[in-house]
């Protein structure tokens, strides 16, 4: 059991392209939770506030991605 | 009397800052915000070690190749120091445990962001030494909110 746990940190995983994009979600979630834990007066407000912030960041980044892609298509 | 009180609060600020750096969230526990500190401790640890699990401990925290990211990782305190010591224990000529560049990018971003988040946490722990300031700041309406 301990060997398996240690092994998961010593052996790198292999990621496909879409898996790399999917990892944006936990990263944004971590950023949102830390930010909202610092900002919110009551800790009970943190889950909803951080979920909203996470969705906002992910949607915003997808929007920027689509915008840049469209710009590329127009200019190409 | 005032000087003694200032010295005490300066020591409190210094201890809170150091504890916050060495174990993210511990500074908050020290200044009395126990639940907030535990949440921060868990989130930063999970983010950092999730990154290490993706890239492997040998190549994720690496001061020679990615110096700027290493500076960000070191802000996560003991997490980065443990990962660095663990990663340095491999023999240099061994090819075992070296991540591909795609995985390494993601791993370094996760661990670096965990370190950068800890800068926010350290600053908040320092500010938390003055509870009146923090209370007023947390009550201040955020962007897009109606003032109450």
Backbone of each chain as ProteinMPNN parsed JSONL, in Angstrom:
{"seq_chain_A": "XXXXXXXXXXXXXXXXXXXXXXXXXXXXXXXXXXXXXXXXXXXXXXXXXXXXXXXXXXXXXXXXXXXXXXXXXXXX", "coords_chain_A": {"N_chain_A": [[0.84, -1.211, 0.0], [1.822, 1.306, 0.957], [4.036, 1.324, -0.656], [2.779, 1.456, -3.154], [1.651, 3.997, -2.993], [3.95, 5.601, -2.797], [5.076, 4.934, -5.218], [3.302, 6.154, -7.0], [4.133, 8.747, -6.954], [6.68, 8.669, -7.893], [6.689, 7.673, -10.451], [6.105, 9.091, -13.524], [2.992, 10.106, -15.079], [1.221, 9.39, -18.183], [-0.059, 11.69, -20.46], [-2.799, 12.509, -22.595], [-3.738, 14.87, -25.209], [-6.373, 15.978, -24.746], [-6.679, 15.328, -22.101], [-4.876, 16.945, -20.833], [-6.071, 19.424, -21.189], [-8.358, 19.037, -19.668], [-7.337, 19.042, -17.126], [-7.278, 21.644, -16.446], [-9.527, 22.263, -15.002], [-9.363, 21.184, -12.214], [-7.186, 22.765, -11.45], [-8.122, 25.419, -11.665], [-10.128, 25.195, -9.783], [-8.686, 24.833, -7.404], [-7.381, 27.322, -7.252], [-9.623, 28.987, -7.021], [-10.776, 28.095, -4.599], [-8.76, 28.705, -2.707], [-8.592, 31.512, -3.034], [-11.219, 32.344, -2.396], [-11.431, 31.341, 0.193], [-9.748, 33.013, 1.515], [-10.988, 35.483, 1.059], [-13.761, 35.361, 1.815], [-15.981, 36.176, 4.498], [-17.443, 34.418, 6.104], [-16.871, 30.984, 6.484], [-18.703, 29.154, 5.57], [-19.706, 30.18, 3.259], [-17.844, 29.655, 1.359], [-17.81, 27.204, -0.363], [-19.892, 27.563, -2.387], [-19.236, 30.092, -3.433], [-16.626, 29.629, -4.392], [-17.091, 27.639, -6.281], [-18.628, 29.047, -8.132], [-16.749, 30.972, -8.93], [-14.824, 29.318, -10.061], [-16.22, 28.214, -12.259], [-16.614, 30.587, -13.664], [-13.953, 31.318, -14.299], [-13.14, 29.108, -15.897], [-15.049, 29.193, -18.003], [-14.497, 31.751, -18.953], [-11.847, 31.424, -19.87], [-12.254, 29.487, -21.838], [-13.817, 31.015, -23.534], [-11.966, 33.008, -24.294], [-10.167, 31.352, -25.618], [-11.761, 30.404, -27.772], [-12.261, 32.832, -29.023], [-9.664, 33.659, -29.812], [-9.093, 31.581, -31.545], [-11.056, 31.969, -33.531], [-10.185, 34.442, -34.474], [-7.776, 33.681, -35.547], [-8.711, 32.033, -37.62], [-9.988, 33.934, -39.205], [-7.897, 35.642, -39.923], [-6.218, 33.883, -41.25]], "CA_chain_A": [[0.0, 0.0, 0.0], [2.722, 2.466, 1.032], [4.844, 1.25, -1.875], [1.947, 1.96, -4.27], [1.521, 5.453, -2.834], [5.238, 6.204, -3.145], [5.23, 4.709, -6.654], [2.512, 7.113, -7.781], [4.864, 10.018, -7.012], [7.987, 8.498, -8.547], [6.503, 7.317, -11.859], [5.261, 10.08, -14.193], [1.867, 9.569, -15.849], [1.209, 9.798, -19.598], [-1.283, 12.458, -20.693], [-3.192, 12.848, -23.972], [-4.03, 16.3, -25.364], [-7.622, 16.383, -24.085], [-6.513, 15.177, -20.646], [-4.168, 18.149, -20.354], [-7.066, 20.495, -21.114], [-9.274, 18.723, -18.57], [-6.671, 19.356, -15.85], [-7.523, 23.06, -16.157], [-10.629, 22.376, -14.026], [-8.883, 21.135, -10.819], [-6.289, 23.892, -11.173], [-8.98, 26.587, -11.413], [-10.847, 24.94, -8.533], [-7.75, 25.102, -6.307], [-7.189, 28.78, -7.19], [-10.873, 29.581, -6.525], [-10.982, 27.781, -3.171], [-7.809, 29.488, -1.896], [-8.966, 32.927, -3.092], [-12.464, 32.589, -1.659], [-11.2, 31.084, 1.626], [-9.13, 34.229, 2.051], [-11.857, 36.647, 0.917], [-15.092, 35.269, 2.437], [-15.997, 36.385, 5.94], [-17.92, 33.163, 6.705], [-16.352, 29.823, 5.737], [-19.837, 28.437, 4.968], [-19.954, 30.74, 1.918], [-16.725, 29.327, 0.453], [-18.066, 26.241, -1.437], [-20.673, 28.124, -3.495], [-18.477, 31.197, -4.033], [-15.484, 29.124, -5.16], [-17.618, 26.933, -7.462], [-19.004, 30.09, -9.104], [-15.517, 31.579, -9.468], [-14.182, 28.306, -10.906], [-16.988, 28.177, -13.519], [-16.339, 31.854, -14.36], [-12.593, 31.27, -14.87], [-13.086, 28.116, -16.982], [-15.826, 29.724, -19.138], [-13.737, 32.889, -19.485], [-10.689, 30.939, -20.625], [-12.785, 28.864, -23.059], [-14.222, 32.135, -24.394], [-10.745, 33.605, -24.865], [-9.641, 30.364, -26.574], [-12.595, 30.431, -28.982], [-12.018, 34.142, -29.659], [-8.346, 33.644, -30.482], [-9.195, 30.617, -32.653], [-11.804, 32.644, -34.593], [-9.29, 35.467, -35.016], [-6.799, 32.94, -36.373], [-9.406, 31.609, -38.841], [-10.264, 35.128, -40.021], [-6.637, 36.173, -40.461], [-5.497, 32.875, -42.049]], "C_chain_A": [[0.876, 1.263, 0.0], [3.597, 2.51, -0.213], [4.092, 1.781, -3.088], [1.836, 3.477, -4.221], [2.81, 6.161, -3.254], [5.458, 6.089, -4.656], [4.465, 5.71, -7.497], [3.201, 8.48, -7.852], [6.195, 9.883, -7.755], [7.856, 8.191, -10.038], [5.6, 8.355, -12.533], [4.122, 9.416, -14.966], [2.008, 10.006, -17.314], [-0.12, 10.481, -19.876], [-1.524, 12.653, -22.183], [-3.537, 14.343, -24.001], [-5.267, 16.744, -24.599], [-7.524, 16.261, -22.563], [-5.806, 16.397, -20.055], [-5.146, 19.302, -20.203], [-8.001, 20.295, -19.923], [-8.666, 19.089, -17.209], [-6.763, 20.839, -15.492], [-8.555, 23.204, -15.031], [-10.123, 22.255, -12.579], [-7.952, 22.283, -10.459], [-7.097, 25.152, -10.845], [-9.728, 26.432, -10.091], [-9.954, 25.255, -7.327], [-7.558, 26.61, -6.135], [-8.43, 29.434, -6.579], [-11.048, 29.334, -5.032], [-10.053, 28.622, -2.297], [-8.235, 30.958, -1.868], [-10.205, 33.206, -2.236], [-12.315, 32.288, -0.156], [-10.582, 32.312, 2.284], [-10.143, 35.377, 2.098], [-13.155, 36.579, 1.73], [-15.007, 35.435, 3.952], [-16.419, 35.097, 6.654], [-17.439, 31.995, 5.848], [-17.473, 29.045, 5.046], [-20.127, 28.938, 3.552], [-18.942, 30.26, 0.893], [-17.104, 28.335, -0.658], [-18.793, 26.843, -2.638], [-19.867, 29.209, -4.215], [-17.321, 30.663, -4.88], [-15.948, 28.337, -6.386], [-17.98, 27.941, -8.549], [-17.762, 30.697, -9.758], [-14.822, 30.61, -10.426], [-14.876, 28.25, -12.274], [-16.689, 29.439, -14.34], [-14.967, 31.81, -15.037], [-12.553, 30.314, -16.067], [-13.839, 28.638, -18.21], [-15.071, 30.886, -19.783], [-12.568, 32.431, -20.336], [-11.125, 30.24, -21.916], [-13.19, 29.954, -24.054], [-13.021, 32.778, -25.069], [-10.159, 32.667, -25.929], [-10.411, 30.385, -27.882], [-12.364, 31.731, -29.743], [-10.712, 34.159, -30.432], [-8.365, 32.704, -31.693], [-9.935, 31.252, -33.834], [-10.941, 33.712, -35.269], [-8.259, 34.837, -35.962], [-7.433, 32.521, -37.694], [-9.646, 32.79, -39.777], [-8.985, 35.616, -40.696], [-5.933, 35.195, -41.401], [-5.942, 32.899, -43.529]], "O_chain_A": [[0.705, 2.158, -0.828], [3.87, 3.579, -0.759], [4.664, 2.46, -3.94], [1.912, 4.157, -5.244], [2.784, 7.169, -3.96], [5.957, 7.016, -5.294], [4.912, 6.082, -8.582], [2.879, 9.285, -8.725], [6.767, 10.882, -8.193], [8.793, 8.418, -10.805], [4.438, 8.486, -12.151], [4.269, 8.293, -15.45], [2.812, 10.88, -17.636], [-1.181, 9.935, -19.575], [-0.596, 12.926, -22.944], [-3.617, 14.993, -22.959], [-5.238, 17.75, -23.891], [-8.191, 16.989, -21.828], [-6.094, 16.822, -18.936], [-5.084, 20.064, -19.237], [-8.387, 21.254, -19.255], [-9.387, 19.405, -16.263], [-6.385, 21.25, -14.394], [-8.481, 24.125, -14.217], [-10.416, 23.137, -11.772], [-7.92, 22.727, -9.312], [-6.803, 25.858, -9.88], [-9.938, 27.406, -9.369], [-10.401, 25.862, -6.355], [-7.57, 27.117, -5.013], [-8.318, 30.319, -5.731], [-11.42, 30.239, -4.285], [-10.475, 29.181, -1.285], [-8.24, 31.582, -0.807], [-10.243, 34.162, -1.462], [-12.989, 32.904, 0.67], [-10.851, 32.616, 3.446], [-10.163, 36.152, 3.054], [-13.607, 37.589, 2.27], [-14.1, 34.916, 4.603], [-15.837, 34.724, 7.673], [-17.584, 32.017, 4.626], [-17.232, 28.358, 4.053], [-20.716, 28.223, 2.742], [-19.146, 30.431, -0.309], [-16.756, 28.584, -1.812], [-18.365, 26.659, -3.777], [-19.819, 29.246, -5.445], [-17.061, 31.181, -5.966], [-15.281, 28.359, -7.421], [-17.688, 27.734, -9.727], [-17.722, 30.908, -10.97], [-14.298, 31.015, -11.464], [-14.217, 28.24, -13.313], [-16.531, 29.369, -15.559], [-14.824, 32.208, -16.194], [-12.008, 30.65, -17.118], [-13.337, 28.544, -19.33], [-15.013, 30.994, -21.008], [-12.322, 32.986, -21.407], [-10.473, 30.369, -22.953], [-12.944, 29.837, -25.254], [-13.049, 33.061, -26.266], [-9.716, 33.108, -26.989], [-9.821, 30.385, -28.963], [-12.282, 31.729, -30.972], [-10.662, 34.621, -31.573], [-7.746, 32.98, -32.721], [-9.522, 31.108, -34.984], [-10.969, 33.862, -36.491], [-7.928, 35.382, -37.015], [-6.812, 32.624, -38.752], [-9.52, 32.66, -40.995], [-8.982, 35.957, -41.879], [-5.145, 35.61, -42.251], [-5.439, 32.119, -44.338]]}, "seq_chain_B": "XXXXXXXXXXXXXXXXXXXXXXXXXXXXXXXXXXXXXXXXXXXXXXXXXXXXXXXXXXXXXXXXXXXXXXXXXXXXXXXXXXXXXXXXXXXXXXXXXXXXXXXXXXXXXXXXXXXXXXXXXXXXXXXXXXXXXXXXXXXXXXXXXXXX", "coords_chain_B": {"N_chain_B": [[5.682, 50.558, 27.485], [3.996, 50.647, 25.205], [5.961, 50.214, 23.291], [6.791, 47.645, 23.995], [4.46, 46.223, 23.419], [4.345, 46.59, 20.641], [6.648, 45.232, 19.883], [5.908, 42.663, 20.592], [3.781, 42.231, 18.819], [5.136, 42.417, 16.426], [6.8, 40.174, 16.573], [4.83, 38.238, 16.552], [3.765, 38.631, 13.989], [6.001, 37.959, 12.45], [6.372, 35.26, 13.163], [3.925, 34.184, 12.288], [4.143, 34.632, 9.532], [6.41, 33.089, 8.874], [5.591, 30.478, 9.654], [3.468, 30.202, 7.916], [4.784, 30.111, 5.487], [6.422, 27.831, 5.713], [4.686, 25.678, 6.296], [1.968, 25.783, 4.429], [-0.916, 27.493, 5.459], [-0.607, 27.036, 8.149], [0.09, 29.355, 9.442], [-2.338, 30.708, 9.638], [-3.644, 29.026, 11.423], [-2.062, 29.508, 13.629], [-2.639, 32.215, 14.189], [-5.185, 31.939, 15.084], [-7.241, 31.334, 13.33], [-8.408, 28.63, 12.811], [-10.003, 26.756, 11.261], [-10.027, 27.933, 8.727], [-7.309, 27.888, 8.181], [-6.834, 25.118, 8.062], [-8.318, 24.392, 5.8], [-6.893, 25.809, 3.816], [-4.384, 24.622, 4.082], [-4.916, 21.958, 3.289], [-5.813, 22.309, 0.632], [-3.618, 23.537, -0.717], [-1.628, 21.588, -0.302], [-2.768, 19.383, -1.638], [-2.896, 20.39, -4.279], [-0.176, 20.826, -4.867], [1.011, 18.233, -4.544], [-0.504, 16.76, -6.284], [0.389, 17.755, -8.691], [3.055, 16.863, -8.521], [2.576, 14.116, -8.608], [1.761, 13.839, -11.238], [3.992, 14.59, -12.822], [6.068, 13.193, -11.684], [8.393, 12.803, -9.02], [11.04, 13.194, -9.505], [11.583, 14.884, -11.752], [9.921, 17.109, -11.502], [10.289, 19.149, -9.468], [12.849, 20.995, -10.028], [15.726, 22.672, -9.887], [17.682, 23.486, -11.768], [16.896, 23.393, -14.509], [14.413, 24.817, -14.825], [14.355, 27.636, -13.632], [12.813, 29.906, -12.888], [10.259, 28.842, -12.447], [10.962, 27.176, -10.389], [11.497, 28.975, -8.361], [8.902, 29.829, -7.849], [7.803, 27.417, -6.987], [9.213, 26.98, -4.62], [8.023, 28.759, -2.915], [5.996, 27.301, -1.809], [7.028, 26.187, 0.413], [7.682, 23.704, 2.814], [6.682, 21.593, 1.287], [7.866, 21.864, -1.253], [10.54, 21.664, -0.519], [10.717, 19.056, 0.513], [10.005, 17.595, -1.795], [12.114, 18.354, -3.458], [14.356, 17.321, -2.097], [13.709, 14.613, -2.157], [13.596, 14.15, -4.905], [16.255, 14.649, -5.577], [17.536, 12.428, -4.714], [17.858, 10.492, -6.622], [20.116, 8.647, -8.757], [22.181, 10.425, -11.087], [22.708, 9.41, -13.646], [20.688, 7.666, -14.182], [17.763, 6.777, -16.061], [15.297, 6.488, -15.104], [12.031, 7.499, -14.038], [11.875, 9.99, -15.3], [9.964, 12.573, -16.662], [7.881, 13.083, -19.617], [7.838, 15.974, -21.867], [5.265, 17.089, -22.128], [3.769, 16.196, -19.914], [5.381, 17.165, -17.952], [5.13, 19.93, -18.217], [2.479, 20.362, -17.293], [2.719, 19.378, -14.683], [4.634, 21.109, -13.568], [3.282, 23.526, -13.728], [1.107, 23.084, -11.957], [2.48, 22.678, -9.478], [3.907, 25.061, -9.3], [1.851, 26.97, -9.287], [0.672, 26.272, -6.87], [2.665, 27.152, -5.126], [2.628, 29.913, -5.714], [0.066, 30.548, -4.888], [0.461, 30.239, -2.222], [1.829, 32.543, -1.582], [-0.202, 34.438, -1.507], [-1.551, 33.376, 0.674], [0.345, 33.649, 2.72], [0.493, 36.465, 2.865], [-2.116, 37.006, 3.678], [-2.11, 35.732, 6.145], [-0.287, 37.34, 7.499], [-1.711, 39.734, 7.511], [-3.827, 38.908, 9.047], [-2.941, 39.074, 11.599], [-3.773, 41.465, 12.511], [-6.787, 41.64, 13.486], [-8.952, 43.45, 13.237], [-8.522, 44.87, 10.872], [-8.69, 42.806, 8.965], [-11.32, 41.946, 9.335], [-12.746, 44.208, 8.498], [-11.915, 44.322, 5.847], [-12.875, 41.908, 4.775], [-15.563, 42.363, 4.967], [-15.971, 44.305, 3.13], [-17.661, 45.104, 0.124], [-17.329, 42.935, -2.683], [-16.206, 43.117, -6.13], [-18.935, 43.714, -8.257], [-20.805, 43.094, -6.371], [-23.571, 44.184, -4.334], [-23.295, 46.93, -2.104], [-23.74, 46.337, 1.379]], "CA_chain_B": [[4.518, 49.668, 27.397], [3.615, 50.599, 23.788], [7.064, 49.593, 22.558], [6.758, 46.207, 24.274], [3.328, 45.655, 22.691], [4.724, 46.564, 19.224], [7.614, 44.136, 19.703], [5.148, 41.415, 20.659], [3.004, 42.031, 17.6], [6.098, 42.159, 15.345], [7.194, 38.762, 16.693], [3.652, 37.464, 16.132], [3.693, 38.736, 12.525], [7.126, 37.197, 11.882], [6.103, 33.82, 13.353], [2.806, 33.821, 11.401], [4.666, 34.6, 8.157], [7.319, 31.936, 8.714], [4.794, 29.243, 9.712], [2.665, 30.155, 6.695], [5.649, 29.698, 4.381], [6.963, 26.472, 5.88], [3.519, 24.799, 6.069], [0.868, 26.676, 4.034], [-2.125, 27.381, 6.291], [-0.262, 26.951, 9.576], [0.077, 30.733, 9.945], [-3.72, 31.01, 10.013], [-3.916, 28.266, 12.651], [-1.326, 30.213, 14.689], [-3.333, 33.457, 14.591], [-6.496, 31.606, 15.646], [-8.247, 30.992, 12.314], [-8.04, 27.22, 12.664], [-10.698, 26.085, 10.143], [-9.532, 28.552, 7.482], [-5.954, 27.377, 8.002], [-6.874, 23.702, 7.65], [-8.779, 24.37, 4.393], [-5.775, 26.265, 2.976], [-3.338, 23.58, 4.175], [-5.322, 20.791, 2.481], [-5.906, 22.655, -0.8], [-2.274, 23.748, -1.269], [-0.927, 20.291, -0.322], [-3.34, 18.561, -2.718], [-2.495, 20.958, -5.577], [1.253, 20.605, -5.068], [1.358, 16.807, -4.695], [-1.165, 16.318, -7.514], [1.366, 18.097, -9.739], [4.206, 15.943, -8.417], [2.119, 12.788, -9.048], [1.689, 13.839, -12.709], [5.317, 14.675, -13.454], [7.084, 12.399, -10.988], [9.131, 13.654, -8.075], [12.417, 13.42, -9.951], [11.775, 15.987, -12.691], [8.995, 18.236, -11.318], [10.97, 20.237, -8.74], [14.195, 20.876, -10.594], [16.195, 24.06, -9.896], [18.624, 23.85, -12.833], [16.254, 23.537, -15.821], [13.327, 25.821, -14.832], [14.683, 28.393, -12.422], [11.709, 30.793, -12.496], [9.21, 28.005, -11.866], [11.477, 26.658, -9.115], [11.28, 30.045, -7.364], [7.476, 29.777, -7.487], [7.569, 26.179, -6.216], [9.81, 27.114, -3.275], [7.069, 29.501, -2.081], [5.131, 26.323, -1.128], [7.712, 25.819, 1.656], [8.159, 22.34, 3.089], [6.303, 20.693, 0.186], [8.909, 21.951, -2.29], [11.814, 21.187, 0.027], [10.627, 17.586, 0.57], [10.039, 17.092, -3.181], [13.47, 18.582, -3.98], [15.255, 16.349, -1.451], [13.329, 13.291, -2.654], [13.997, 14.082, -6.323], [17.718, 14.666, -5.682], [18.102, 11.161, -4.252], [18.081, 9.595, -7.76], [21.416, 8.785, -9.428], [22.011, 11.304, -12.249], [22.787, 8.704, -14.926], [19.523, 6.792, -14.351], [16.692, 7.377, -16.867], [14.028, 6.154, -14.441], [11.258, 8.568, -13.394], [11.935, 11.282, -16.001], [8.684, 12.778, -17.338], [7.879, 13.701, -20.941], [7.685, 17.431, -21.741], [3.839, 17.445, -21.973], [3.388, 15.934, -18.522], [6.198, 18.031, -17.1], [4.511, 21.257, -18.263], [1.31, 20.375, -16.397], [3.204, 19.168, -13.307], [5.316, 22.32, -13.103], [2.256, 24.563, -13.543], [0.377, 22.784, -10.714], [3.314, 22.921, -8.292], [4.232, 26.493, -9.282], [0.649, 27.711, -8.867], [0.523, 26.025, -5.419], [3.598, 28.064, -4.468], [2.163, 31.297, -5.869], [-1.104, 30.702, -4.008], [0.941, 30.374, -0.84], [2.187, 33.954, -1.337], [-1.466, 35.053, -1.062], [-1.86, 32.856, 2.015], [1.286, 34.293, 3.656], [0.078, 37.864, 3.038], [-3.344, 37.024, 4.478], [-1.754, 35.378, 7.53], [0.326, 38.539, 8.081], [-2.782, 40.696, 7.763], [-4.708, 38.358, 10.089], [-2.418, 39.457, 12.917], [-4.591, 42.61, 12.897], [-8.128, 41.135, 13.171], [-9.887, 44.512, 12.849], [-8.276, 45.157, 9.456], [-9.202, 41.689, 8.166], [-12.786, 41.953, 9.42], [-13.232, 45.294, 7.642], [-11.602, 43.985, 4.45], [-13.762, 40.821, 4.329], [-16.93, 42.892, 4.887], [-16.015, 45.216, 1.986], [-18.279, 44.402, -1.015], [-16.431, 42.601, -3.786], [-16.634, 43.648, -7.433], [-20.178, 43.124, -8.737], [-21.749, 42.893, -5.263], [-24.214, 45.394, -3.799], [-22.853, 47.223, -0.736], [-24.843, 46.084, 2.336]], "C_chain_B": [[4.121, 49.487, 25.925], [4.681, 49.892, 22.973], [7.031, 48.085, 22.75], [5.631, 45.539, 23.485], [3.668, 45.547, 21.195], [5.694, 45.427, 18.938], [6.891, 42.791, 19.684], [4.405, 41.17, 19.357], [3.932, 41.793, 16.402], [6.546, 40.703, 15.36], [6.066, 37.865, 16.211], [3.539, 37.455, 14.608], [4.781, 37.875, 11.887], [6.877, 35.692, 11.997], [4.99, 33.363, 12.407], [3.292, 33.693, 9.956], [5.531, 33.373, 7.916], [6.536, 30.622, 8.702], [3.98, 29.066, 8.436], [3.507, 29.707, 5.501], [6.02, 28.225, 4.518], [5.854, 25.424, 5.724], [2.337, 25.7, 5.722], [-0.39, 26.433, 4.868], [-1.832, 27.386, 7.781], [-0.224, 28.345, 10.223], [-1.312, 31.136, 10.399], [-4.099, 30.285, 11.301], [-3.279, 28.992, 13.831], [-2.065, 31.474, 15.149], [-4.776, 33.207, 15.024], [-7.574, 31.272, 14.64], [-8.033, 29.532, 11.905], [-8.679, 26.574, 11.432], [-10.194, 26.608, 8.807], [-8.142, 27.997, 7.161], [-5.942, 25.938, 7.507], [-7.326, 23.59, 6.189], [-7.612, 24.739, 3.464], [-4.664, 25.209, 2.929], [-3.663, 22.414, 3.235], [-5.284, 21.141, 0.987], [-4.512, 22.832, -1.409], [-1.508, 22.421, -1.353], [-1.442, 19.417, -1.464], [-2.874, 19.066, -4.089], [-1.032, 20.631, -5.862], [1.542, 19.134, -5.378], [0.618, 16.168, -5.862], [-0.225, 16.582, -8.697], [2.558, 17.149, -9.718], [3.813, 14.544, -8.906], [2.048, 12.72, -10.578], [3.099, 13.76, -13.31], [6.386, 13.79, -12.823], [7.981, 13.307, -10.169], [10.531, 14.011, -8.602], [12.551, 14.675, -10.826], [10.881, 17.197, -12.435], [9.657, 19.415, -10.607], [12.446, 20.145, -9.075], [14.792, 22.276, -10.755], [17.061, 24.456, -11.095], [17.922, 24.171, -14.155], [15.248, 24.694, -15.856], [13.444, 26.668, -13.574], [13.502, 29.249, -11.937], [10.585, 29.989, -11.846], [9.661, 27.454, -10.514], [11.273, 27.694, -8.002], [9.817, 30.036, -6.899], [7.196, 28.551, -6.622], [8.069, 26.305, -4.785], [8.888, 27.906, -2.333], [6.102, 28.56, -1.366], [5.825, 25.726, 0.097], [8.122, 24.363, 1.735], [7.804, 21.366, 1.977], [7.416, 20.662, -0.866], [10.228, 21.386, -1.779], [11.844, 19.652, 0.1], [10.748, 17.005, -0.837], [11.446, 17.237, -3.767], [14.447, 17.547, -3.408], [14.992, 14.94, -1.981], [13.812, 13.119, -4.104], [15.504, 14.025, -6.499], [18.342, 13.328, -5.299], [18.328, 10.156, -5.393], [19.512, 9.738, -8.291], [21.247, 9.522, -10.755], [21.992, 10.555, -13.577], [21.587, 7.776, -15.165], [18.432, 7.508, -15.153], [15.326, 7.157, -16.227], [13.36, 7.402, -13.857], [11.338, 9.923, -14.068], [10.671, 11.434, -16.847], [8.887, 13.33, -18.735], [7.566, 15.182, -20.822], [6.236, 17.853, -21.533], [3.409, 17.307, -20.512], [4.126, 16.898, -17.587], [5.631, 19.451, -17.062], [3.373, 21.352, -17.259], [1.771, 20.276, -14.942], [3.826, 20.441, -12.745], [4.302, 23.445, -12.874], [1.504, 24.325, -12.227], [1.218, 23.136, -9.489], [3.663, 24.41, -8.165], [3.043, 27.318, -8.81], [0.407, 27.495, -7.367], [1.439, 26.967, -4.636], [3.123, 29.502, -4.538], [0.924, 31.561, -5.002], [-0.657, 30.889, -2.563], [1.427, 31.794, -0.545], [0.947, 34.707, -0.848], [-1.766, 34.667, 0.388], [-0.948, 33.5, 3.062], [0.842, 35.729, 3.93], [-1.186, 37.948, 3.898], [-3.059, 36.667, 5.936], [-1.122, 36.581, 8.235], [-0.75, 39.562, 8.438], [-3.685, 40.231, 8.9], [-4.201, 38.645, 11.492], [-3.131, 40.702, 13.426], [-6.046, 42.266, 12.557], [-9.105, 42.215, 12.714], [-9.772, 44.833, 11.364], [-8.913, 44.071, 8.584], [-10.722, 41.68, 8.159], [-13.357, 43.014, 8.478], [-13.042, 44.935, 6.169], [-12.558, 42.902, 3.93], [-15.211, 41.294, 4.213], [-17.091, 43.801, 3.671], [-16.655, 44.479, 0.8], [-17.274, 44.145, -2.121], [-17.03, 43.135, -5.077], [-17.921, 42.939, -7.871], [-21.207, 42.887, -7.644], [-22.332, 44.225, -4.835], [-23.639, 45.682, -2.409], [-24.008, 47.032, 0.224], [-24.955, 47.221, 3.319]], "O_chain_B": [[3.934, 48.368, 25.449], [4.382, 49.088, 22.091], [7.217, 47.328, 21.798], [5.8, 44.444, 22.949], [3.332, 44.553, 20.551], [5.599, 44.748, 17.915], [7.204, 41.907, 18.887], [4.389, 40.051, 18.843], [3.577, 41.066, 15.474], [6.662, 40.069, 14.311], [6.305, 36.856, 15.546], [3.256, 36.42, 14.004], [4.533, 37.157, 10.919], [7.135, 34.939, 11.058], [5.085, 32.298, 11.797], [2.905, 32.767, 9.243], [5.408, 32.703, 6.891], [6.775, 29.758, 7.859], [3.815, 27.954, 7.934], [3.015, 29.012, 4.612], [5.942, 27.465, 3.553], [6.066, 24.392, 5.086], [1.757, 26.321, 6.613], [-0.868, 25.303, 4.968], [-2.706, 27.703, 8.588], [-0.48, 28.483, 11.42], [-1.468, 31.818, 11.412], [-4.782, 30.84, 12.161], [-3.874, 29.084, 14.905], [-2.115, 31.77, 16.343], [-5.512, 34.154, 15.301], [-8.701, 30.958, 15.022], [-7.549, 29.238, 10.812], [-7.991, 25.922, 10.647], [-9.961, 25.84, 7.874], [-7.841, 27.679, 6.01], [-5.144, 25.577, 6.642], [-6.782, 22.788, 5.43], [-7.373, 24.07, 2.459], [-4.085, 24.943, 1.876], [-2.806, 21.945, 2.487], [-4.782, 20.361, 0.177], [-4.252, 22.331, -2.502], [-0.825, 22.154, -2.342], [-0.658, 18.786, -2.173], [-2.504, 18.273, -4.954], [-0.688, 20.209, -6.966], [2.231, 18.822, -6.349], [1.058, 15.142, -6.381], [-0.068, 15.741, -9.583], [3.016, 16.688, -10.764], [4.616, 13.861, -9.543], [2.254, 11.651, -11.154], [3.354, 12.95, -14.202], [7.483, 13.652, -13.365], [8.29, 14.43, -10.568], [11.123, 15.008, -8.189], [13.503, 15.44, -10.674], [11.058, 18.225, -13.087], [9.595, 20.547, -11.086], [13.191, 19.348, -8.504], [14.403, 23.002, -11.671], [17.165, 25.641, -11.409], [18.307, 25.113, -14.846], [15.233, 25.468, -16.814], [12.736, 26.455, -12.59], [13.221, 29.312, -10.74], [10.026, 30.396, -10.827], [8.849, 27.283, -9.605], [10.929, 27.355, -6.87], [9.53, 30.212, -5.714], [6.449, 28.628, -5.647], [7.441, 25.808, -3.851], [8.955, 27.751, -1.114], [5.447, 28.973, -0.408], [5.265, 24.846, 0.751], [8.812, 23.845, 0.857], [8.54, 20.409, 1.74], [7.849, 19.598, -1.308], [10.948, 20.71, -2.514], [12.859, 19.028, -0.209], [11.49, 16.048, -1.059], [11.917, 16.355, -4.485], [15.258, 16.974, -4.135], [15.924, 14.172, -2.224], [14.361, 12.08, -4.471], [15.994, 13.425, -7.456], [19.532, 13.107, -5.527], [18.914, 9.095, -5.175], [20.063, 10.839, -8.275], [20.28, 9.279, -11.475], [21.347, 10.994, -14.529], [21.481, 7.168, -16.23], [18.197, 8.7, -14.956], [14.31, 7.599, -16.763], [14.022, 8.253, -13.263], [10.918, 10.921, -13.483], [10.337, 10.556, -17.643], [9.905, 13.958, -19.028], [7.074, 15.619, -19.781], [5.974, 18.844, -20.852], [2.767, 18.197, -19.953], [3.583, 17.372, -16.589], [5.643, 20.102, -16.018], [3.303, 22.297, -16.472], [1.277, 20.999, -14.076], [3.582, 20.808, -11.595], [4.445, 24.228, -11.935], [1.288, 25.266, -11.463], [0.741, 23.806, -8.573], [3.709, 24.952, -7.061], [3.202, 28.254, -8.027], [-0.011, 28.418, -6.669], [1.041, 27.515, -3.609], [3.199, 30.235, -3.552], [0.756, 32.652, -4.455], [-1.297, 31.595, -1.783], [1.439, 32.211, 0.613], [1.018, 35.503, 0.089], [-2.171, 35.493, 1.206], [-1.398, 33.854, 4.151], [0.816, 36.165, 5.08], [-1.318, 38.839, 4.737], [-3.674, 37.216, 6.849], [-1.38, 36.822, 9.415], [-0.719, 40.175, 9.506], [-4.244, 41.049, 9.63], [-4.935, 38.483, 12.467], [-3.109, 40.982, 14.624], [-6.499, 42.566, 11.452], [-9.988, 41.946, 11.899], [-10.774, 45.04, 10.68], [-9.586, 44.368, 7.597], [-11.346, 41.442, 7.125], [-14.32, 42.763, 7.753], [-13.91, 45.213, 5.342], [-13.0, 42.965, 2.783], [-15.999, 40.716, 3.465], [-18.211, 44.048, 3.226], [-16.254, 43.358, 0.489], [-16.47, 45.013, -2.461], [-18.189, 43.547, -5.125], [-17.99, 41.71, -7.858], [-22.347, 42.524, -7.931], [-21.685, 45.265, -4.952], [-23.508, 44.758, -1.606], [-25.121, 47.485, -0.04], [-25.817, 47.194, 4.198]]}, "name": "protein", "num_of_chains": 2, "seq": "XXXXXXXXXXXXXXXXXXXXXXXXXXXXXXXXXXXXXXXXXXXXXXXXXXXXXXXXXXXXXXXXXXXXXXXXXXXXXXXXXXXXXXXXXXXXXXXXXXXXXXXXXXXXXXXXXXXXXXXXXXXXXXXXXXXXXXXXXXXXXXXXXXXXXXXXXXXXXXXXXXXXXXXXXXXXXXXXXXXXXXXXXXXXXXXXXXXXXXXXXXXXXXXXXXXXXXXXXXXXXXXX"}
